[in-house]
Amino acid sequence: MRGAGSATLLMKASIALLWSGMLLALIGLAVPTPAQTGRSALVLELEGAIGPASSDYLAQGLSRAAEDNVPLVIIRMDTPGGLDTSMRQIIREILRSPVPVVTYVSPSGARAASAGTYILYASHVAAMTPGTNVGAATPVQIGGGSPFSPSEEKEGEQKDEAAKAEQPKSSSEAKAINDAVAYIRSLAELRGRNADWAEAAVRTAESLSANAALEQRVIDLVARDMDDLLAQLHGRTLIAGGAEHTLDTRNLAVIHVEPNWRTQLLGAITNPNIALILMMIGIYGLLFEFMNPGALYPGTIGAICLLVGLYALAALPVNYAGIALILLGVALMAGEAFAPSFGILGIGGIIAFVLGATILIDTDMPEFRISWPVLAAVALVSLGVTAAITRLAMTSHRRKVVSGREELIGSQGTVLDWEDGRGHVFVHSERWRAVGVDPLQAGEPIRVLSIDGLTLQVKPDRSGEMAQTTEG
């Protein structure tokens, strides 16, 4: 009783400790970061491909800037582009920010390509450092380049020929191009920048250097470094959040905001390769749990990984045909486990899965593609699991039946009573009715020949006597 009481106390203490830790974690999340004195600017780093993690990071940074009432937010950008949904979310956050947002393409060698061009146009102030470039804003989902041929846009052509040449290749391309043009022109008109060049950046993938962009009113200033940027920003008047702001950047401190754990986790799991691996771990975990009910560990880990993987895929631009093929492949591989077909279902499932994973992500951005080594590794693991299941099925086919009615045939037993070809026998710790053509006596060993309902067909078992004769 004392041991049971100690175990109960230990369990209660563990539960209390767990709840205390969770409460402290929630309190830590709820407590806001200390507000700055108003004499500091937040610097948000936007590097690499723009995705769900980037939009989450910038949204949190702009929200913190509004709460702390800082005078300025600087987005230092170097990006080849990214996902349209993430780009639009970032632009929405910039447009409704009550704090002025300066997008600064830096350092030298950086670029604001594709989605970065839209973000640059949406910012209250657009700046670049020498040695950087901006442009090539054609939507990459429709081919990664301009859908129009430059040779068909020569000057001096007749209006009807020019109109014919500017027809897009398909209606879907026309919709994407026209939507992108209207979007970037609206941003240019909002900020008073060159809308005609913005349209050219979308239609013909035009690009400009920093100085050329300044000359064509694409950006507002060129700055050598952060100090030069702050010096040129001083005294500028602009509208942010419906209010007029005059920037005072003298002696303004710069605070670099690092991504928190949530953004880092989101950046990790929204990598399509990680999302695919998590989803496969989840599927195989649940599969092993169903094959071995009560194991708990495979089912628990599998359910968590599957949900995280599905959440990551929901945040990415997925192709529904790819999802359907992946689900079909998983169903076929699961069918191989529960209804062995000696590899046919499993191999078909692997083929469907690989084809689905190949077309799963609906974008041409290399950063958001599933890499072939990862796809090959997942396929090999699936092939190994299928081979193991097939081998188990073939091995179990050759084994003797050890349960059920069929297992009784050939079993040994003992006669309990016998008269006129009928009686009772004791087989597998049970009393059975039995019939037979041979005369039998109580205590004599028998062997089961067949079973009819609840009656066994038996015969004398002489194997023991033969063994004794051989030994003698």
N, C-alpha and C positions, 0 to 999 in steps of 0.2 A: 504494500500500500504506500509505503514511504517512497519507493522508486517511482510509482505511478504519479504521486503528488509532485515529485521533483520534475518529472517529465512535463507535467501540466504547467508548472511554474515556468520552466524553461521555454515552453511553447508560447505562453502569454508574454514573456519578456521579449522573445524574438518578434512577435507580432507588434508589440508596442514600439520596439526599436525601428521596425520597418515603417510603421505609420509616422514616427517622428522624423525619420529621414525623408519621407515623401513630403511631409509638411514643411520641412526646412527648404526642400527643393522648390516647392511652390512659392514659399515666401521669397526665396532668392530670385525667382522669375518675376514675381509681382513687383518687387522693389525697383523703381526706375533708376536709371543711371544718374549720377549726380549732374545737375544742370551746370552748364558752363556760365561764365560771367557775362557772356555776350560779346567778348573780344576774341573769339576764336572761330575759325572756319573748319568745317568738317571736310575731309578729303576721302572720297570713296573710290576704290580702285576697281575699274572694269576692264579686265584683261581676259583674252581668249574668247572663245565662242560664247554668245549670249544664250542662256538657257533659263530654266526655272530657278536655279540657284542664284543666278545673277539678278533676276528680277526680285527675288525675295530679299537679297542683300541690299539692293538699292532702295526698295520699299521701306525696309527697316531703318536704313540710314536717313532717308528723308523724313520719316516719322519722328526719329530722334531729334533731327534738326528743328522740326516744328515745335516739339515739346520743350526743347532747351532754348528756343528763341535765339538761335545763332544767326549772325548777319549774312552768312554765305555758305553754300555747299559747292564744292568743286568735285566734279567727276573726272578723274584722270583715266583716259580711255585709250586702249590699244586692242582693237577687235577686228577679226575678219568678217564679222556678221554673226548671224545666229537665227534662232527660231522667231517666226513672226509673232506668235502669241506672247512670248516673253518680251519682245521689243515693244509691242503695243502696251503691255502692262507697265513697263518702265516709263514710256512716254506719258501715259495717263497720270502716273505719280508725279512726273515733272510738271505737267500742265496745271495740276491742282495744288502744287506745293506753295505755301505762303512764304517760303524762303527762296530767294533768288538762287538759281542753279546755273553754274558755269561748267560747261563741258570742255575739257582741255585735252587735246590729242597730244600725248607725250609718252615717252621721250622721243628723241630723234630716231627715225626708222619705224615709228608706230604708224598705225593707219586707223581710219574710221570708215571701213568698207561696209557695203550692204546695209545691214540694220544699224550700224554705227552712224551712217549718214543721216538716217531719220532722227536718231537721238540727238545728234549734233544740231540739226535744224530745230528740234523741239525745245532746246535749252534757251534760257534767257540770254545767255552770252555764249557764243561759240568761239573757241580759241584753239590755235594750233602752234606747235613749236616747229622751227625750221627742220626740214628733212622728213616731214610727215606728209601723208596724202589722204584725200577724202574722195569718196565716190563709189562707182560700180554698185549701184543700188538696185539692180534688176533682181526681182524675186528669184532666188535660186531653186525653189521648188519646181519651177517650170522649165528648168534646163540649165541654169547656171550662167546664162548669157543673154544677150539681146535677142529677141525673137525676130528682129528685123535685119535685113541685109544692108550694110552701109552703101554698097554699090547701087542700091535701088533708091537712094535718097540724094542723088547728085542734084546740084543746082541747075536750073534751066529746064528741068523736065516739065512737061505739061501737067496741069493740076489733076487731070483724070488719071494720068500714069502714076503720079506721085501718090494719089489716094489709093490706087490699086496696089502699089508697092508696099504701102504701110499697113496692109491688112495682116493681122496676126495669123499664125499657123493654125490655130484652133480657137474655138469659142472660150475654152477654159483659159488659154493664154491671154486672150483679149480681156477677160474679166479680171484676171490677176494683175495685168499691166495697168489697166485703167483704174483699178482700185488703188494700186500703189501710187500712180501718178496723182490722183485726186488727194490722197493722204499727204504726200510730201508737199504738194502745192499749198494745201491748207496750212501746214506747219510753216512754210516759207512766208506766206501772206501774214500769218499771225505774228511772226518775229521780224517782218520787214526785210527778208533776205531774197536772194535771186531765185525766183520761182521757175524761170525758164531753164536755168542750168539744172535745177533740181529735177525737172521733168526729163531732161536729157540724161541725167545720171541713172534714171530708171529705164528709159526706153533704149538707150544705146550704151549703157554702162560707162558713161563718161567719168573721168577721174581728174583731180587737180592736185597740184602741190600746195603747200601752205601759202606761199606768196601769191600764186595765181588765184587761190581761193579768196584771199583778201582783196585782190584787185577786182574780182567779179562779185563782190558782196555776198559770198557764200558764208564767210565767217566774219567776226567782228574785229579780231586782232590776232597778231602773231607775237608770241612771247618766248624768250629764250629759255626761261626756267620759271619756277614757282614765284620767286621774288619779283621777277619782271612782270609776271602775270598780275600779281597783287598791286604792283605800282600802277599798271595801266588801268586796272579796274577802279582805282580810287576816283571818286567823284562822278561815276557814271550813274545815270538815273534810268530806272526801268520799272516795269509793272510786274508784280508777282502776287498772286492770290487776290487780285482785284485792288491792290494798294500800290502806291508809288513808293519806291525805295531809292534812296541815294546812298551808294556804297561808300563806306568809310573803311578803307583797308589799311590805314596807317597803323603800324605796330600790331597787326592782326596775327595772332598765333594760328598755327596749322596743326590740326589733330587728325591723324590717320585712323580711320575706323576699320578694324579687322572684322572679318566675318565671324559670327558666333557659331556655336556648335550645331545649331539647327541648320544654318546655311551650309556649313561644311558637310553635314549628313545628307542634306538634300542634293548637294553637288555630287556626292559619291553615289547615291542610289539612282540619280537620274542619268548616270552614265548608262547607255543602252546595254553595254556588255555586262555591267554589274546587275542591272535589272533582269536581264535574261538568266544569269546564273542564279540569282535569288529565286526567280520563278521556278526554275528546274529543281533547285534544292527543295522548295516547298512541295512541288508535285511528287517527287520521289519520297519525301518524308511522309506525306499522307498515304502514298501507295504502300510503303512498308508498314505503316500503322494499320491499314486495312488488312494486309496480309498476316500481320501478327498483332491481333487486338490485345490491348493492355500494355503494349511496350511503352507508351506514353511519350518517351523522348522524341522518336521520329515524328509523331503527330504534332507535338507541341512546337518543335523547331520548324517543321514543315509549314504549319499554319502561319506562323509569324513571318517566315521568309516569303511565302506566297502572297500574303497581304501587302508586305512592303514592296515586293516586285510589281504587283498590280497597281499600287499607288504610284510608283515611279513611271510605269508605262502610261498611266492616265495623265501624267503631266507632260508627256512627250507626244509629238505628232505621229500617231500610229496609223498604219494601213489596216483597215478592217479585214481585208482578204488575208493579210499575213497573220492576224490574230486567229481567224477561222482555221487556217492551215495548221497553226501551232496547236490549237485545241483538238483538231482532228488527229494530229500526230500523237498527242498525249493520250487521247482516248484509245487509239490503236495499241500504243505501248502498254496501257493499263489492261486492255483486253488480252494481250499476250500473257500477262501475269495471272489473270483469273480464268482464261479459257485458252490454254496453250495450243498454238497452231504450228509448233515446231519452227518458229521464226518468221512466218509470213506476215502476221499482224505487226510484229515488232519492227521488221525491216521497213514495211510500208509506213509505219508511224514515224520512223527516223527520217525517211525521205520527205514526208509531209512536214515534219518539224523543221528540217533544214530549209526547205523552200519557203516556209512561212517566216522564219527568222531572217532570211535574206531580204525579203521585201517588207519587213515589219515597220521600220522607221521611214516615214514619208518625208524625207528631206535629203538634199544633196550635200549637206554640210558634213565634211569628213569626221568632225568631232562627235557627231551624233549618229554615226553608222556602227553597225555591229561588225567587229573585226573578224576576219576569216580564221585566225588562230583560235579565238574564243569559240566560234561556231564549230570548228573542227573538233575542239576538245569536248564540247557538249555532245556532239554527235558520236564521238568515240566512247564516251561514258555511257550514253544511251545504248550503243551497240553492245558494250560489255554487259550491261544489265540484261539486255534481251538475250544474249548468248547464255548468261548464267541461268535465266529462267527457262530457256529451251533445254539446257542440259539437265536441270532439275526435273523437268517434265519427262524427258526420255528416261532418266534414271528411275523415277517413280513408276514408269510404265513397266519396267522390267522387274520391279520388286514384287514380292509376294504380298497379297492382300492381308492386312493385319487387323481389320475391323469390319463389322457388318456381317450380313448373312453369308457372303462369299467366303469369309475367313473360316467359317465352321467346317467347310468341306475339306477333308483330309485331317481334321483335328482328332486327337486321341481322347478316349474316355473310358469309363468303367461301367459295367452292367450292374444295375441295382436290383432288378428282378426281371424274370423272363419266363414266358409260357406261350406255346403255340405260335412262335414267330413274332411275338409282340412283347413289349415290356417297357421298362424305363431305364435310362442311362444317365450318367453324371458326366457332363461335358462343360468345361470352362466355368466350374463352380455353379452350374445350374442343372436342374433336373428336367430331362426331356423325354417325351414319348418317342419310342423307336420301333422300327420294324426291320426284319431281316430274314433271309432264307436259311441261314446257318443256325444250328442249335447253339444256344449260349447259356451260360450259367452265371449266377450272381458273383460279382468280383472279377469276372473275366475282362481283360482289356479289349476294347473295340476301336474301330476307326470309322469316321463318318464318310459315307459315300456321296450322299446328296441330301437335300432338305426340301420338304413339301409342306408348306405352311408352317405348322409347329411340330411336325413329325420328321424325325431323322431316319434315313436309310443307312444302316450300319452293317459291318461285317467284323468277324474276329480279327484282332490285331496280333499277328504271329511274329512281328519283328523282334520283340523282346526274347521270345523263345529261340529264334534263329540266332540272335546274338549270343545267347548263352551256349547254344550248341557249338557255335564257331569257337568260342573261348575254350570250351571243354576239349 
